[in-house]
Each structure stands twice: as structure tokens, then as C-alpha cells.
């Protein structure tokens, strides 16, 4: 399975993620970390992982969370996880192809999302500035203006102050 298209695979799997309400951000982070390791292994059919390395990549701090999420991803058919139970040998992972290449076929609703020329569509619902947002922007600008006035007054009142200067010169001929 070495002809994986990186972008098409990620697009396909993110479409699946958006439809799956069982997933939380930890599952997605773990999957992306495993996908990166799969990429580093040149998209081999199966590869071995080191738990500490995967936890570092996915920013998961708890072993129990890691094991729960990787088992759930395997159970939900995002990947195939075979634990080794040997600290000197990594667990085996088999990733499934979610791209639109000759590999695994996505369901029909995913295939209909693309456009004929391959250009991505822009969502219709764009963020519209509300009166409340404009009020908050005006408040923020007003506060920044006040703070800049105070800073300029402080800087103007004491120009080039030397804090190391002493009031009298030291006589080095006298003992301490």
C-alpha cells in the first residue's frame, strides 16, 4: 500500500471524523500521530510503534488514555492495533486507506462532496460582524489608546535616567 496520497488520505479521514460522534480530540490527535509515523515508515502495510513516542507526538500524558483511545480506534476500524505485550518490541499497527485512490472505498456521501474541477468550496455561512463585536473592538481600541498615553507620559518625565550613578565619587585611597 505504498501509493498512498497524503492529502487525499487526510481529507478522507477528516470527513469520516466529522461524521463520527464517538471521537474526541484525543482520538484525532492519536490518529494524526500514528499517520505521521506511518508516513515516516513509507506507508508500509504494517509497522511497529513505540508507545512513548506516539504519546509524545499526540500530546497524550496518560497511559490509560492512550490505551483506551488506540483500542477504540481499532474497534471502530480506523486502524488495526495488535499489542505486543513485550516492552522490547513495539505494538503492530495497520492503517487503512481513507483516500480516494485505488485502496479502500469511502461511502457514497464522501465521494459526492468534491467538485468537478477539484476546487474546494467555500462555506456559505461566513462570520458576520455583529454590533456586539464592534462594541468590543471599540472598547479594546479605547483601552490601547489610554495605555499608550500613560506610557508616553512616563517616558517623557524621566529621559535617560542612569540608575547606577552615585551621588559622590569614591576615594580609592581610603580603606574599606
C-alpha positions, 0 to 999 in steps of 0.5 A, a space after each residue: 500500500 505504498 501509493 498512498 496520497 497524503 492529502 487525499 488520505 487526510 481529507 478522507 479521514 477528516 470527513 469520516 471524523 466529522 461524521 463520527 460522534 464517538 471521537 474526541 480530540 484525543 482520538 484525532 490527535 492519536 490518529 494524526 500521530 500514528 499517520 505521521 509515523 506511518 508516513 515516516 515508515 513509507 506507508 508500509 502495510 504494517 509497522 511497529 510503534 513505540 508507545 512513548 513516542 506516539 504519546 509524545 507526538 499526540 500530546 497524550 500524558 496518560 497511559 490509560 488514555 492512550 490505551 483506551 483511545 488506540 483500542 477504540 480506534 481499532 474497534 471502530 476500524 480506523 486502524 488495526 492495533 495488535 499489542 505486543 505485550 513485550 516492552 522490547 518490541 513495539 505494538 503492530 499497527 495497520 492503517 487503512 486507506 481513507 483516500 480516494 485512490 485505488 485502496 479502500 472505498 469511502 461511502 457514497 456521501 464522501 465521494 459526492 462532496 468534491 467538485 468537478 474541477 477539484 476546487 474546494 468550496 467555500 462555506 456559505 455561512 461566513 462570520 458576520 460582524 455583529 454590533 456586539 463585536 464592534 462594541 468590543 473592538 471599540 472598547 479594546 481600541 479605547 483601552 490601547 489608546 489610554 495605555 499608550 498615553 500613560 506610557 508616553 507620559 512616563 517616558 517623557 518625565 524621566 529621559 535617560 535616567 542612569 540608575 547606577 550613578 552615585 551621588 559622590 565619587 569614591 576615594 580609592 585611597 581610603 580603606 574599606 
